[in-house]
């Protein structure tokens, strides 16, 4: 069994206090030891050693809502409200995407996520088998959903494709890849179609990933059409009888927050996308107080415009303080939990990832603290949340495999990714390559 030892670092395990002069021992794909260097069992000096003085170790970050291939549309349709952005700009060009476009757009997203410390992502899009292939090749952990729309025909075909994705990819990549079904939203999936999706997911033994209550317009439309706001509406259709990941949840009633807590729904808070599209700010302080599991998502790079989860976490913390008027809301350690263990819990992976402790999967990132914005070293957790940048990430390990070392990607060809994605978006816009 391959051994890997990280020594000399400070460790932010998320669960428990910061460990100075720490060591992390990895056996195969698992963490064998996390603690002070002086307590390291004998025999670990014989394998590969990463000397990590001046670095802080964290569990890999967990981005629980993305549309990875939408990196192709970064900067393409900015400064528009959500429905106009979707219906007039994004959906028309998405109709032109082929499988290779999605593969290379996903590769670009994976390069960006690895570089900024994300080791697990939850993605909803289409042609998800190529997204799975890209994730498998890159070495990351992924929870993937075929986007399902029940309007305008083709809904049954999309559902069959989603079922095939589960059969072909659930548990692939040494267990790194898991699959959910992805009904897009209640305004694109009528009740009968949502019931079919729930039935299919129950038979397959998988969960659901859906957009909910993202805009006031959505809330008004669903309430007008069905007599209930979005969360209450889909709860009545049985969605929450299965493990569910709900993206956004910006506009909620107190009753709906209670439903999310009771049904153990994971909520993906995407503050920067919601701000950019002027959708609003999710009431995460109220959700957390009610016991809702809230994690962090970036959404797609078309509406963010980056996939830096450290930045997203800082924005989440600052927003929560600003709109509440209370600086104690979402303290640094709580914000970091959103990007790690809470995200893992929302995906049903909390027993495997989200903290650094012996027995869990070896998903570890190292950040370089020998930089002015990390000094002086008063409070490492506060520095991670309020000072750190994605570009501080030096080393990324997933399942015990090194995906980036010294800022150099090991599993992706960045130059080819840049070349392919630039050529493809120009072709999609009708421009010469």
C-alpha positions in Angstrom: 0.0 0.0 0.0 1.4 3.4 -1.0 2.4 5.7 1.9 2.5 9.4 1.8 3.5 11.7 4.7 2.9 15.4 5.0 4.9 17.0 7.8 5.7 20.4 9.2 2.4 22.0 8.4 -0.3 23.6 10.5 -3.5 21.6 10.3 -7.1 23.0 10.3 -9.0 19.8 10.7 -12.4 21.6 10.8 -13.5 19.2 13.6 -11.3 20.1 16.5 -8.6 22.7 17.3 -5.8 23.9 15.0 -2.7 21.6 15.2 0.7 23.2 15.0 3.8 21.4 13.8 1.4 18.8 12.4 1.8 15.6 10.4 -0.7 13.8 8.1 -0.1 10.2 7.2 -1.9 8.7 4.2 -2.1 5.0 3.5 -3.6 4.3 0.1 -6.7 6.4 -0.2 -7.2 7.0 3.6 -5.9 9.2 6.3 -4.0 7.0 8.8 -2.9 9.7 11.2 -3.7 13.4 11.7 -2.0 15.1 14.6 1.2 16.6 16.0 4.4 15.5 14.3 5.8 14.2 17.7 2.9 11.7 17.9 3.4 10.2 14.5 3.8 6.4 14.7 7.0 4.9 13.5 7.5 3.6 9.9 6.2 6.7 8.0 9.5 8.1 7.0 10.0 5.3 4.5 7.4 6.5 2.0 7.0 9.7 -0.1 7.3 12.8 2.1 5.9 16.3 1.5 7.7 18.8 3.6 5.1 21.4 4.3 6.6 24.1 6.6 4.9 27.4 6.0 1.7 25.7 4.8 -1.7 25.1 6.3 -3.5 21.8 5.6 -7.3 21.7 5.2 -9.8 19.1 4.0 -10.5 19.5 0.3 -13.2 22.0 -0.3 -16.7 20.8 -1.4 -18.5 22.9 -4.0 -22.1 21.6 -3.9 -23.6 23.4 -6.9 -22.0 23.9 -10.3 -22.6 23.8 -14.0 -19.0 23.0 -14.8 -19.1 23.2 -18.6 -20.6 26.7 -18.4 -17.0 28.0 -18.0 -17.4 28.2 -21.8 -19.8 31.1 -21.2 -17.7 33.1 -18.7 -18.2 36.7 -19.6 -20.6 35.8 -22.4 -23.9 37.2 -21.1 -23.3 39.4 -18.1 -25.4 41.9 -16.3 -28.9 40.4 -16.9 -31.6 39.1 -14.7 -31.9 35.3 -14.4 -34.8 34.5 -16.7 -33.7 36.9 -19.4 -30.1 35.6 -19.0 -31.3 32.0 -19.4 -34.0 32.4 -22.1 -32.4 35.0 -24.4 -28.7 34.2 -24.0 -27.7 30.9 -22.3 -30.3 28.4 -23.5 -30.0 29.4 -27.3 -26.2 28.9 -27.3 -26.5 25.8 -25.1 -28.6 24.2 -27.8 -25.6 24.3 -30.0 -23.3 22.5 -27.6 -22.0 19.0 -28.5 -20.4 16.4 -26.3 -16.8 17.5 -26.9 -17.7 21.1 -26.1 -19.1 20.0 -22.7 -16.0 17.8 -22.1 -13.6 20.6 -22.7 -15.7 23.2 -20.8 -15.7 20.7 -17.9 -11.9 20.3 -18.1 -11.5 24.0 -17.8 -13.7 24.0 -14.7 -11.7 21.2 -13.2 -8.4 23.0 -13.7 -9.8 26.0 -12.0 -11.4 24.1 -9.1 -8.3 22.0 -8.4 -6.1 25.1 -8.6 -8.3 26.8 -5.9 -8.6 23.8 -3.6 -12.0 22.2 -4.5 -11.7 18.4 -4.5 -15.4 17.5 -4.6 -18.1 19.2 -6.8 -21.8 18.6 -7.4 -22.7 19.3 -11.0 -25.9 19.5 -13.0 -25.8 19.8 -16.8 -26.4 17.5 -19.8 -24.3 14.9 -21.7 -23.1 14.1 -18.1 -21.3 10.9 -19.2 -18.6 13.1 -20.6 -18.5 15.2 -17.4 -18.1 11.9 -15.6 -15.2 11.0 -17.9 -13.5 14.3 -17.4 -13.8 14.0 -13.6 -12.5 10.4 -13.6 -9.5 11.5 -15.7 -8.8 14.5 -13.5 -8.9 12.5 -10.3 -11.5 14.6 -8.5 -14.6 13.6 -6.5 -17.9 14.4 -8.2 -21.6 14.1 -7.6 -23.2 14.4 -11.0 -26.8 15.0 -12.2 -28.3 14.9 -15.7 -30.3 18.1 -16.0 -34.0 17.2 -16.6 -36.6 19.5 -18.1 -40.2 18.3 -18.5 -41.4 21.1 -20.9 -41.4 21.2 -24.7 -41.0 17.5 -25.4 -38.0 15.2 -24.8 -38.6 14.9 -21.1 -38.9 11.1 -21.2 -35.7 10.8 -23.3 -33.8 13.0 -20.8 -35.0 10.8 -17.9 -33.9 7.6 -19.7 -30.4 9.2 -20.2 -30.3 10.1 -16.5 -31.2 6.5 -15.6 -28.4 5.2 -17.9 -25.9 7.6 -16.3 -26.7 6.1 -12.9 -26.2 2.5 -14.1 -23.0 3.3 -16.0 -21.2 5.8 -13.6 -22.6 5.5 -10.0 -19.6 4.4 -7.9 -17.1 4.7 -10.8 -13.6 6.1 -10.5 -12.7 4.1 -7.4 -15.9 5.4 -5.8 -15.2 9.0 -6.4 -18.1 9.5 -8.8 -21.7 9.3 -7.5 -24.9 10.1 -9.4 -28.2 11.9 -8.6 -31.2 12.7 -10.8 -31.4 16.4 -11.6 -34.9 17.9 -12.2 -34.0 21.4 -13.2 -36.6 23.4 -11.3 -40.4 23.4 -10.6 -40.9 26.0 -13.3 -39.4 23.7 -15.9 -40.7 20.4 -14.5 -44.5 20.1 -14.2 -45.8 18.0 -11.2 -46.5 14.8 -13.2 -42.9 14.9 -14.5 -41.4 15.6 -11.1 -43.4 12.6 -9.7 -41.8 10.4 -12.5 -38.4 11.6 -11.6 -38.9 10.9 -7.9 -40.2 7.4 -8.8 -37.1 6.7 -11.0 -34.7 7.9 -8.3 -36.4 5.8 -5.7 -36.0 2.7 -7.9 -32.4 3.5 -8.6 -31.6 4.3 -5.0 -30.2 7.8 -5.7 -31.0 11.3 -4.5 -32.1 14.5 -6.3 -30.5 17.8 -7.2 -32.9 20.7 -8.0 -33.0 24.5 -8.2 -35.5 25.9 -5.8 -36.9 29.4 -4.9 -34.1 31.2 -6.7 -36.1 34.3 -7.7 -39.2 36.2 -6.6 -40.6 35.6 -10.1 -40.3 31.8 -9.6 -42.0 32.0 -6.3 -44.9 34.0 -7.7 -45.3 31.7 -10.7 -45.3 28.5 -8.7 -47.6 29.9 -6.0 -50.0 31.1 -8.7 -49.9 27.9 -10.6 -50.0 25.4 -7.8 -51.1 27.3 -4.7 -47.9 26.9 -2.7 -44.4 28.4 -2.9 -41.6 26.2 -4.5 -40.3 24.4 -1.4 -43.7 23.5 -0.1 -44.9 22.6 -3.6 -42.1 20.1 -4.3 -42.4 18.7 -0.7 -46.0 17.9 -1.5 -44.9 16.0 -4.5 -42.6 13.7 -2.4 -39.2 15.0 -3.5 -38.0 15.3 0.0 -38.8 11.7 0.8 -35.5 11.1 -1.0 -32.1 12.7 -0.2 -32.3 16.1 -1.9 -29.8 18.8 -2.7 -31.7 22.1 -3.2 -29.7 24.9 -4.9 -30.2 28.6 -4.0 -33.3 28.7 -1.7 -33.2 32.5 -1.7 -36.9 33.3 -1.1 -38.3 31.1 1.7 -41.1 31.3 4.2 -40.6 30.3 7.8 -42.8 27.2 7.1 -40.5 26.2 4.2 -37.4 26.6 6.3 -39.0 24.2 8.8 -39.7 21.8 6.0 -36.1 21.8 4.8 -34.9 21.1 8.3 -37.4 18.4 9.0 -36.8 16.6 5.7 -33.0 17.0 6.1 -32.7 18.7 2.7 -29.2 20.0 1.8 -29.1 23.6 0.6 -26.5 24.9 -1.8 -25.9 28.6 -1.0 -24.5 30.4 -4.0 -24.1 34.0 -2.9 -22.1 35.5 -5.7 -24.2 34.1 -8.5 -27.4 35.2 -6.7 -25.9 38.7 -6.2 -24.7 39.0 -9.8 -28.1 38.0 -11.2 -29.9 40.2 -8.6 -31.8 37.2 -7.4 -31.4 38.1 -3.7 -29.6 36.8 -0.6 -30.6 33.4 0.9 -31.5 33.5 4.6 -28.8 31.2 5.7 -28.6 32.4 9.3 -32.3 31.5 9.7 -31.7 28.1 7.9 -28.7 27.2 10.1 -30.6 28.3 13.2 -33.4 25.9 12.2 -31.0 23.0 11.7 -30.9 23.0 7.9 -27.6 21.7 6.4 -26.2 24.5 4.3 -23.2 24.2 2.1 -21.5 26.5 -0.5 -21.8 26.4 -4.3 -20.4 28.7 -6.9 -23.0 28.0 -9.5 -21.6 28.1 -13.1 -18.9 30.4 -14.2 -21.3 32.1 -16.6 -23.0 33.7 -13.6 -20.3 34.1 -11.0 -17.7 34.4 -12.9 -15.2 32.2 -11.1 -15.1 28.9 -9.2 -13.0 30.0 -6.3 -14.8 28.4 -3.3 -12.6 30.3 -0.8 -13.8 33.6 -2.2 -17.4 32.3 -2.2 -17.1 31.3 1.5 -15.8 34.8 2.4 -18.7 36.4 0.5 -21.2 34.1 2.3 -19.8 35.1 5.7 -19.7 38.9 4.9 -23.2 38.9 3.4 -24.7 37.1 6.4 -23.2 39.7 8.7 -24.1 42.6 6.6 -27.8 41.8 6.1 -28.3 40.8 9.7 -26.4 43.7 11.3 -24.7 41.2 13.6 -20.9 40.6 13.2 -21.3 37.3 15.2 -23.4 35.7 12.5 -21.6 33.0 10.6 -18.3 33.2 12.4 -15.1 32.1 10.6 -15.2 28.5 11.9 -18.9 28.2 10.9 -18.2 29.6 7.4 -15.4 27.1 6.9 -17.7 24.3 7.9 -20.1 25.3 5.1 -17.3 24.8 2.5 -16.2 21.4 4.0 -18.2 19.2 6.3 -21.6 20.8 5.7 -21.1 20.4 1.9 -20.0 16.8 2.5 -23.2 16.2 4.6 -25.4 17.7 2.0 -24.0 15.2 -0.5 -24.3 12.3 1.9 -20.5 12.0 2.1 -19.8 13.2 5.6 -18.5 9.8 6.8 -15.8 10.0 4.0 -14.8 13.6 3.5 -15.2 17.1 5.0 -12.8 16.9 7.9 -9.2 15.8 8.5 -9.4 12.8 10.8 -8.0 9.3 10.7 -10.1 6.8 8.7 -11.6 9.3 6.3 -10.7 9.6 2.6 -7.4 11.3 1.9 -8.7 14.6 0.4 -6.2 17.2 1.5 -5.1 20.7 0.3 -2.1 22.7 1.4 -2.2 26.5 1.2 1.0 28.6 1.2 0.9 31.0 4.2 4.3 32.7 3.4 2.6 35.7 2.0 1.8 39.1 3.3 -2.0 38.6 3.6 -1.5 35.6 5.9 0.7 37.6 8.4 0.9 37.8 11.3 -0.4 34.4 12.2 -3.0 35.4 14.7 -5.9 33.1 13.8 -5.4 30.6 11.0 -9.1 29.8 10.7 -10.0 33.5 10.4 -7.2 33.9 7.8 -8.6 31.0 5.8 -12.0 32.6 5.6 -11.2 36.3 5.5 -7.8 36.5 3.9 -7.0 33.4 1.8 -7.3 33.3 -2.0 -7.7 30.3 -4.3 -4.3 31.1 -5.7 -2.8 30.3 -2.3 -3.4 26.6 -2.9 -0.1 24.8 -3.4 -0.9 21.1 -3.2 -4.1 19.1 -3.8 -4.6 15.4 -2.9 -7.7 13.4 -3.6 -8.1 9.7 -2.6 -4.4 9.8 -1.7 -3.4 10.8 -5.2 -1.5 14.1 -5.8 -3.4 16.2 -8.4 -1.3 19.3 -7.9 2.1 19.9 -6.3 3.9 23.2 -6.1 1.2 24.8 -8.1 1.7 22.4 -11.0 -1.3 20.3 -12.2 -0.5 16.6 -12.6 -3.6 15.3 -14.3 -4.6 18.0 -16.8 -3.0 19.6 -19.8 -3.8 23.3 -19.2 -2.5 24.6 -22.5 -4.6 22.3 -24.5 -7.6 23.1 -22.4 -7.2 26.8 -23.0 -6.7 26.2 -26.7 -9.8 24.0 -27.1 -12.1 26.1 -25.0 -11.3 29.3 -26.8 -11.7 27.7 -30.2 -15.0 26.1 -29.2 -16.7 29.2 -27.9 -15.7 31.2 -30.9 -17.2 28.5 -33.1 -20.4 28.5 -31.0 -20.7 32.2 -31.5 -20.2 31.9 -35.3 -16.8 33.3 -35.3 -13.7 31.9 -37.0 -11.4 29.6 -35.0 
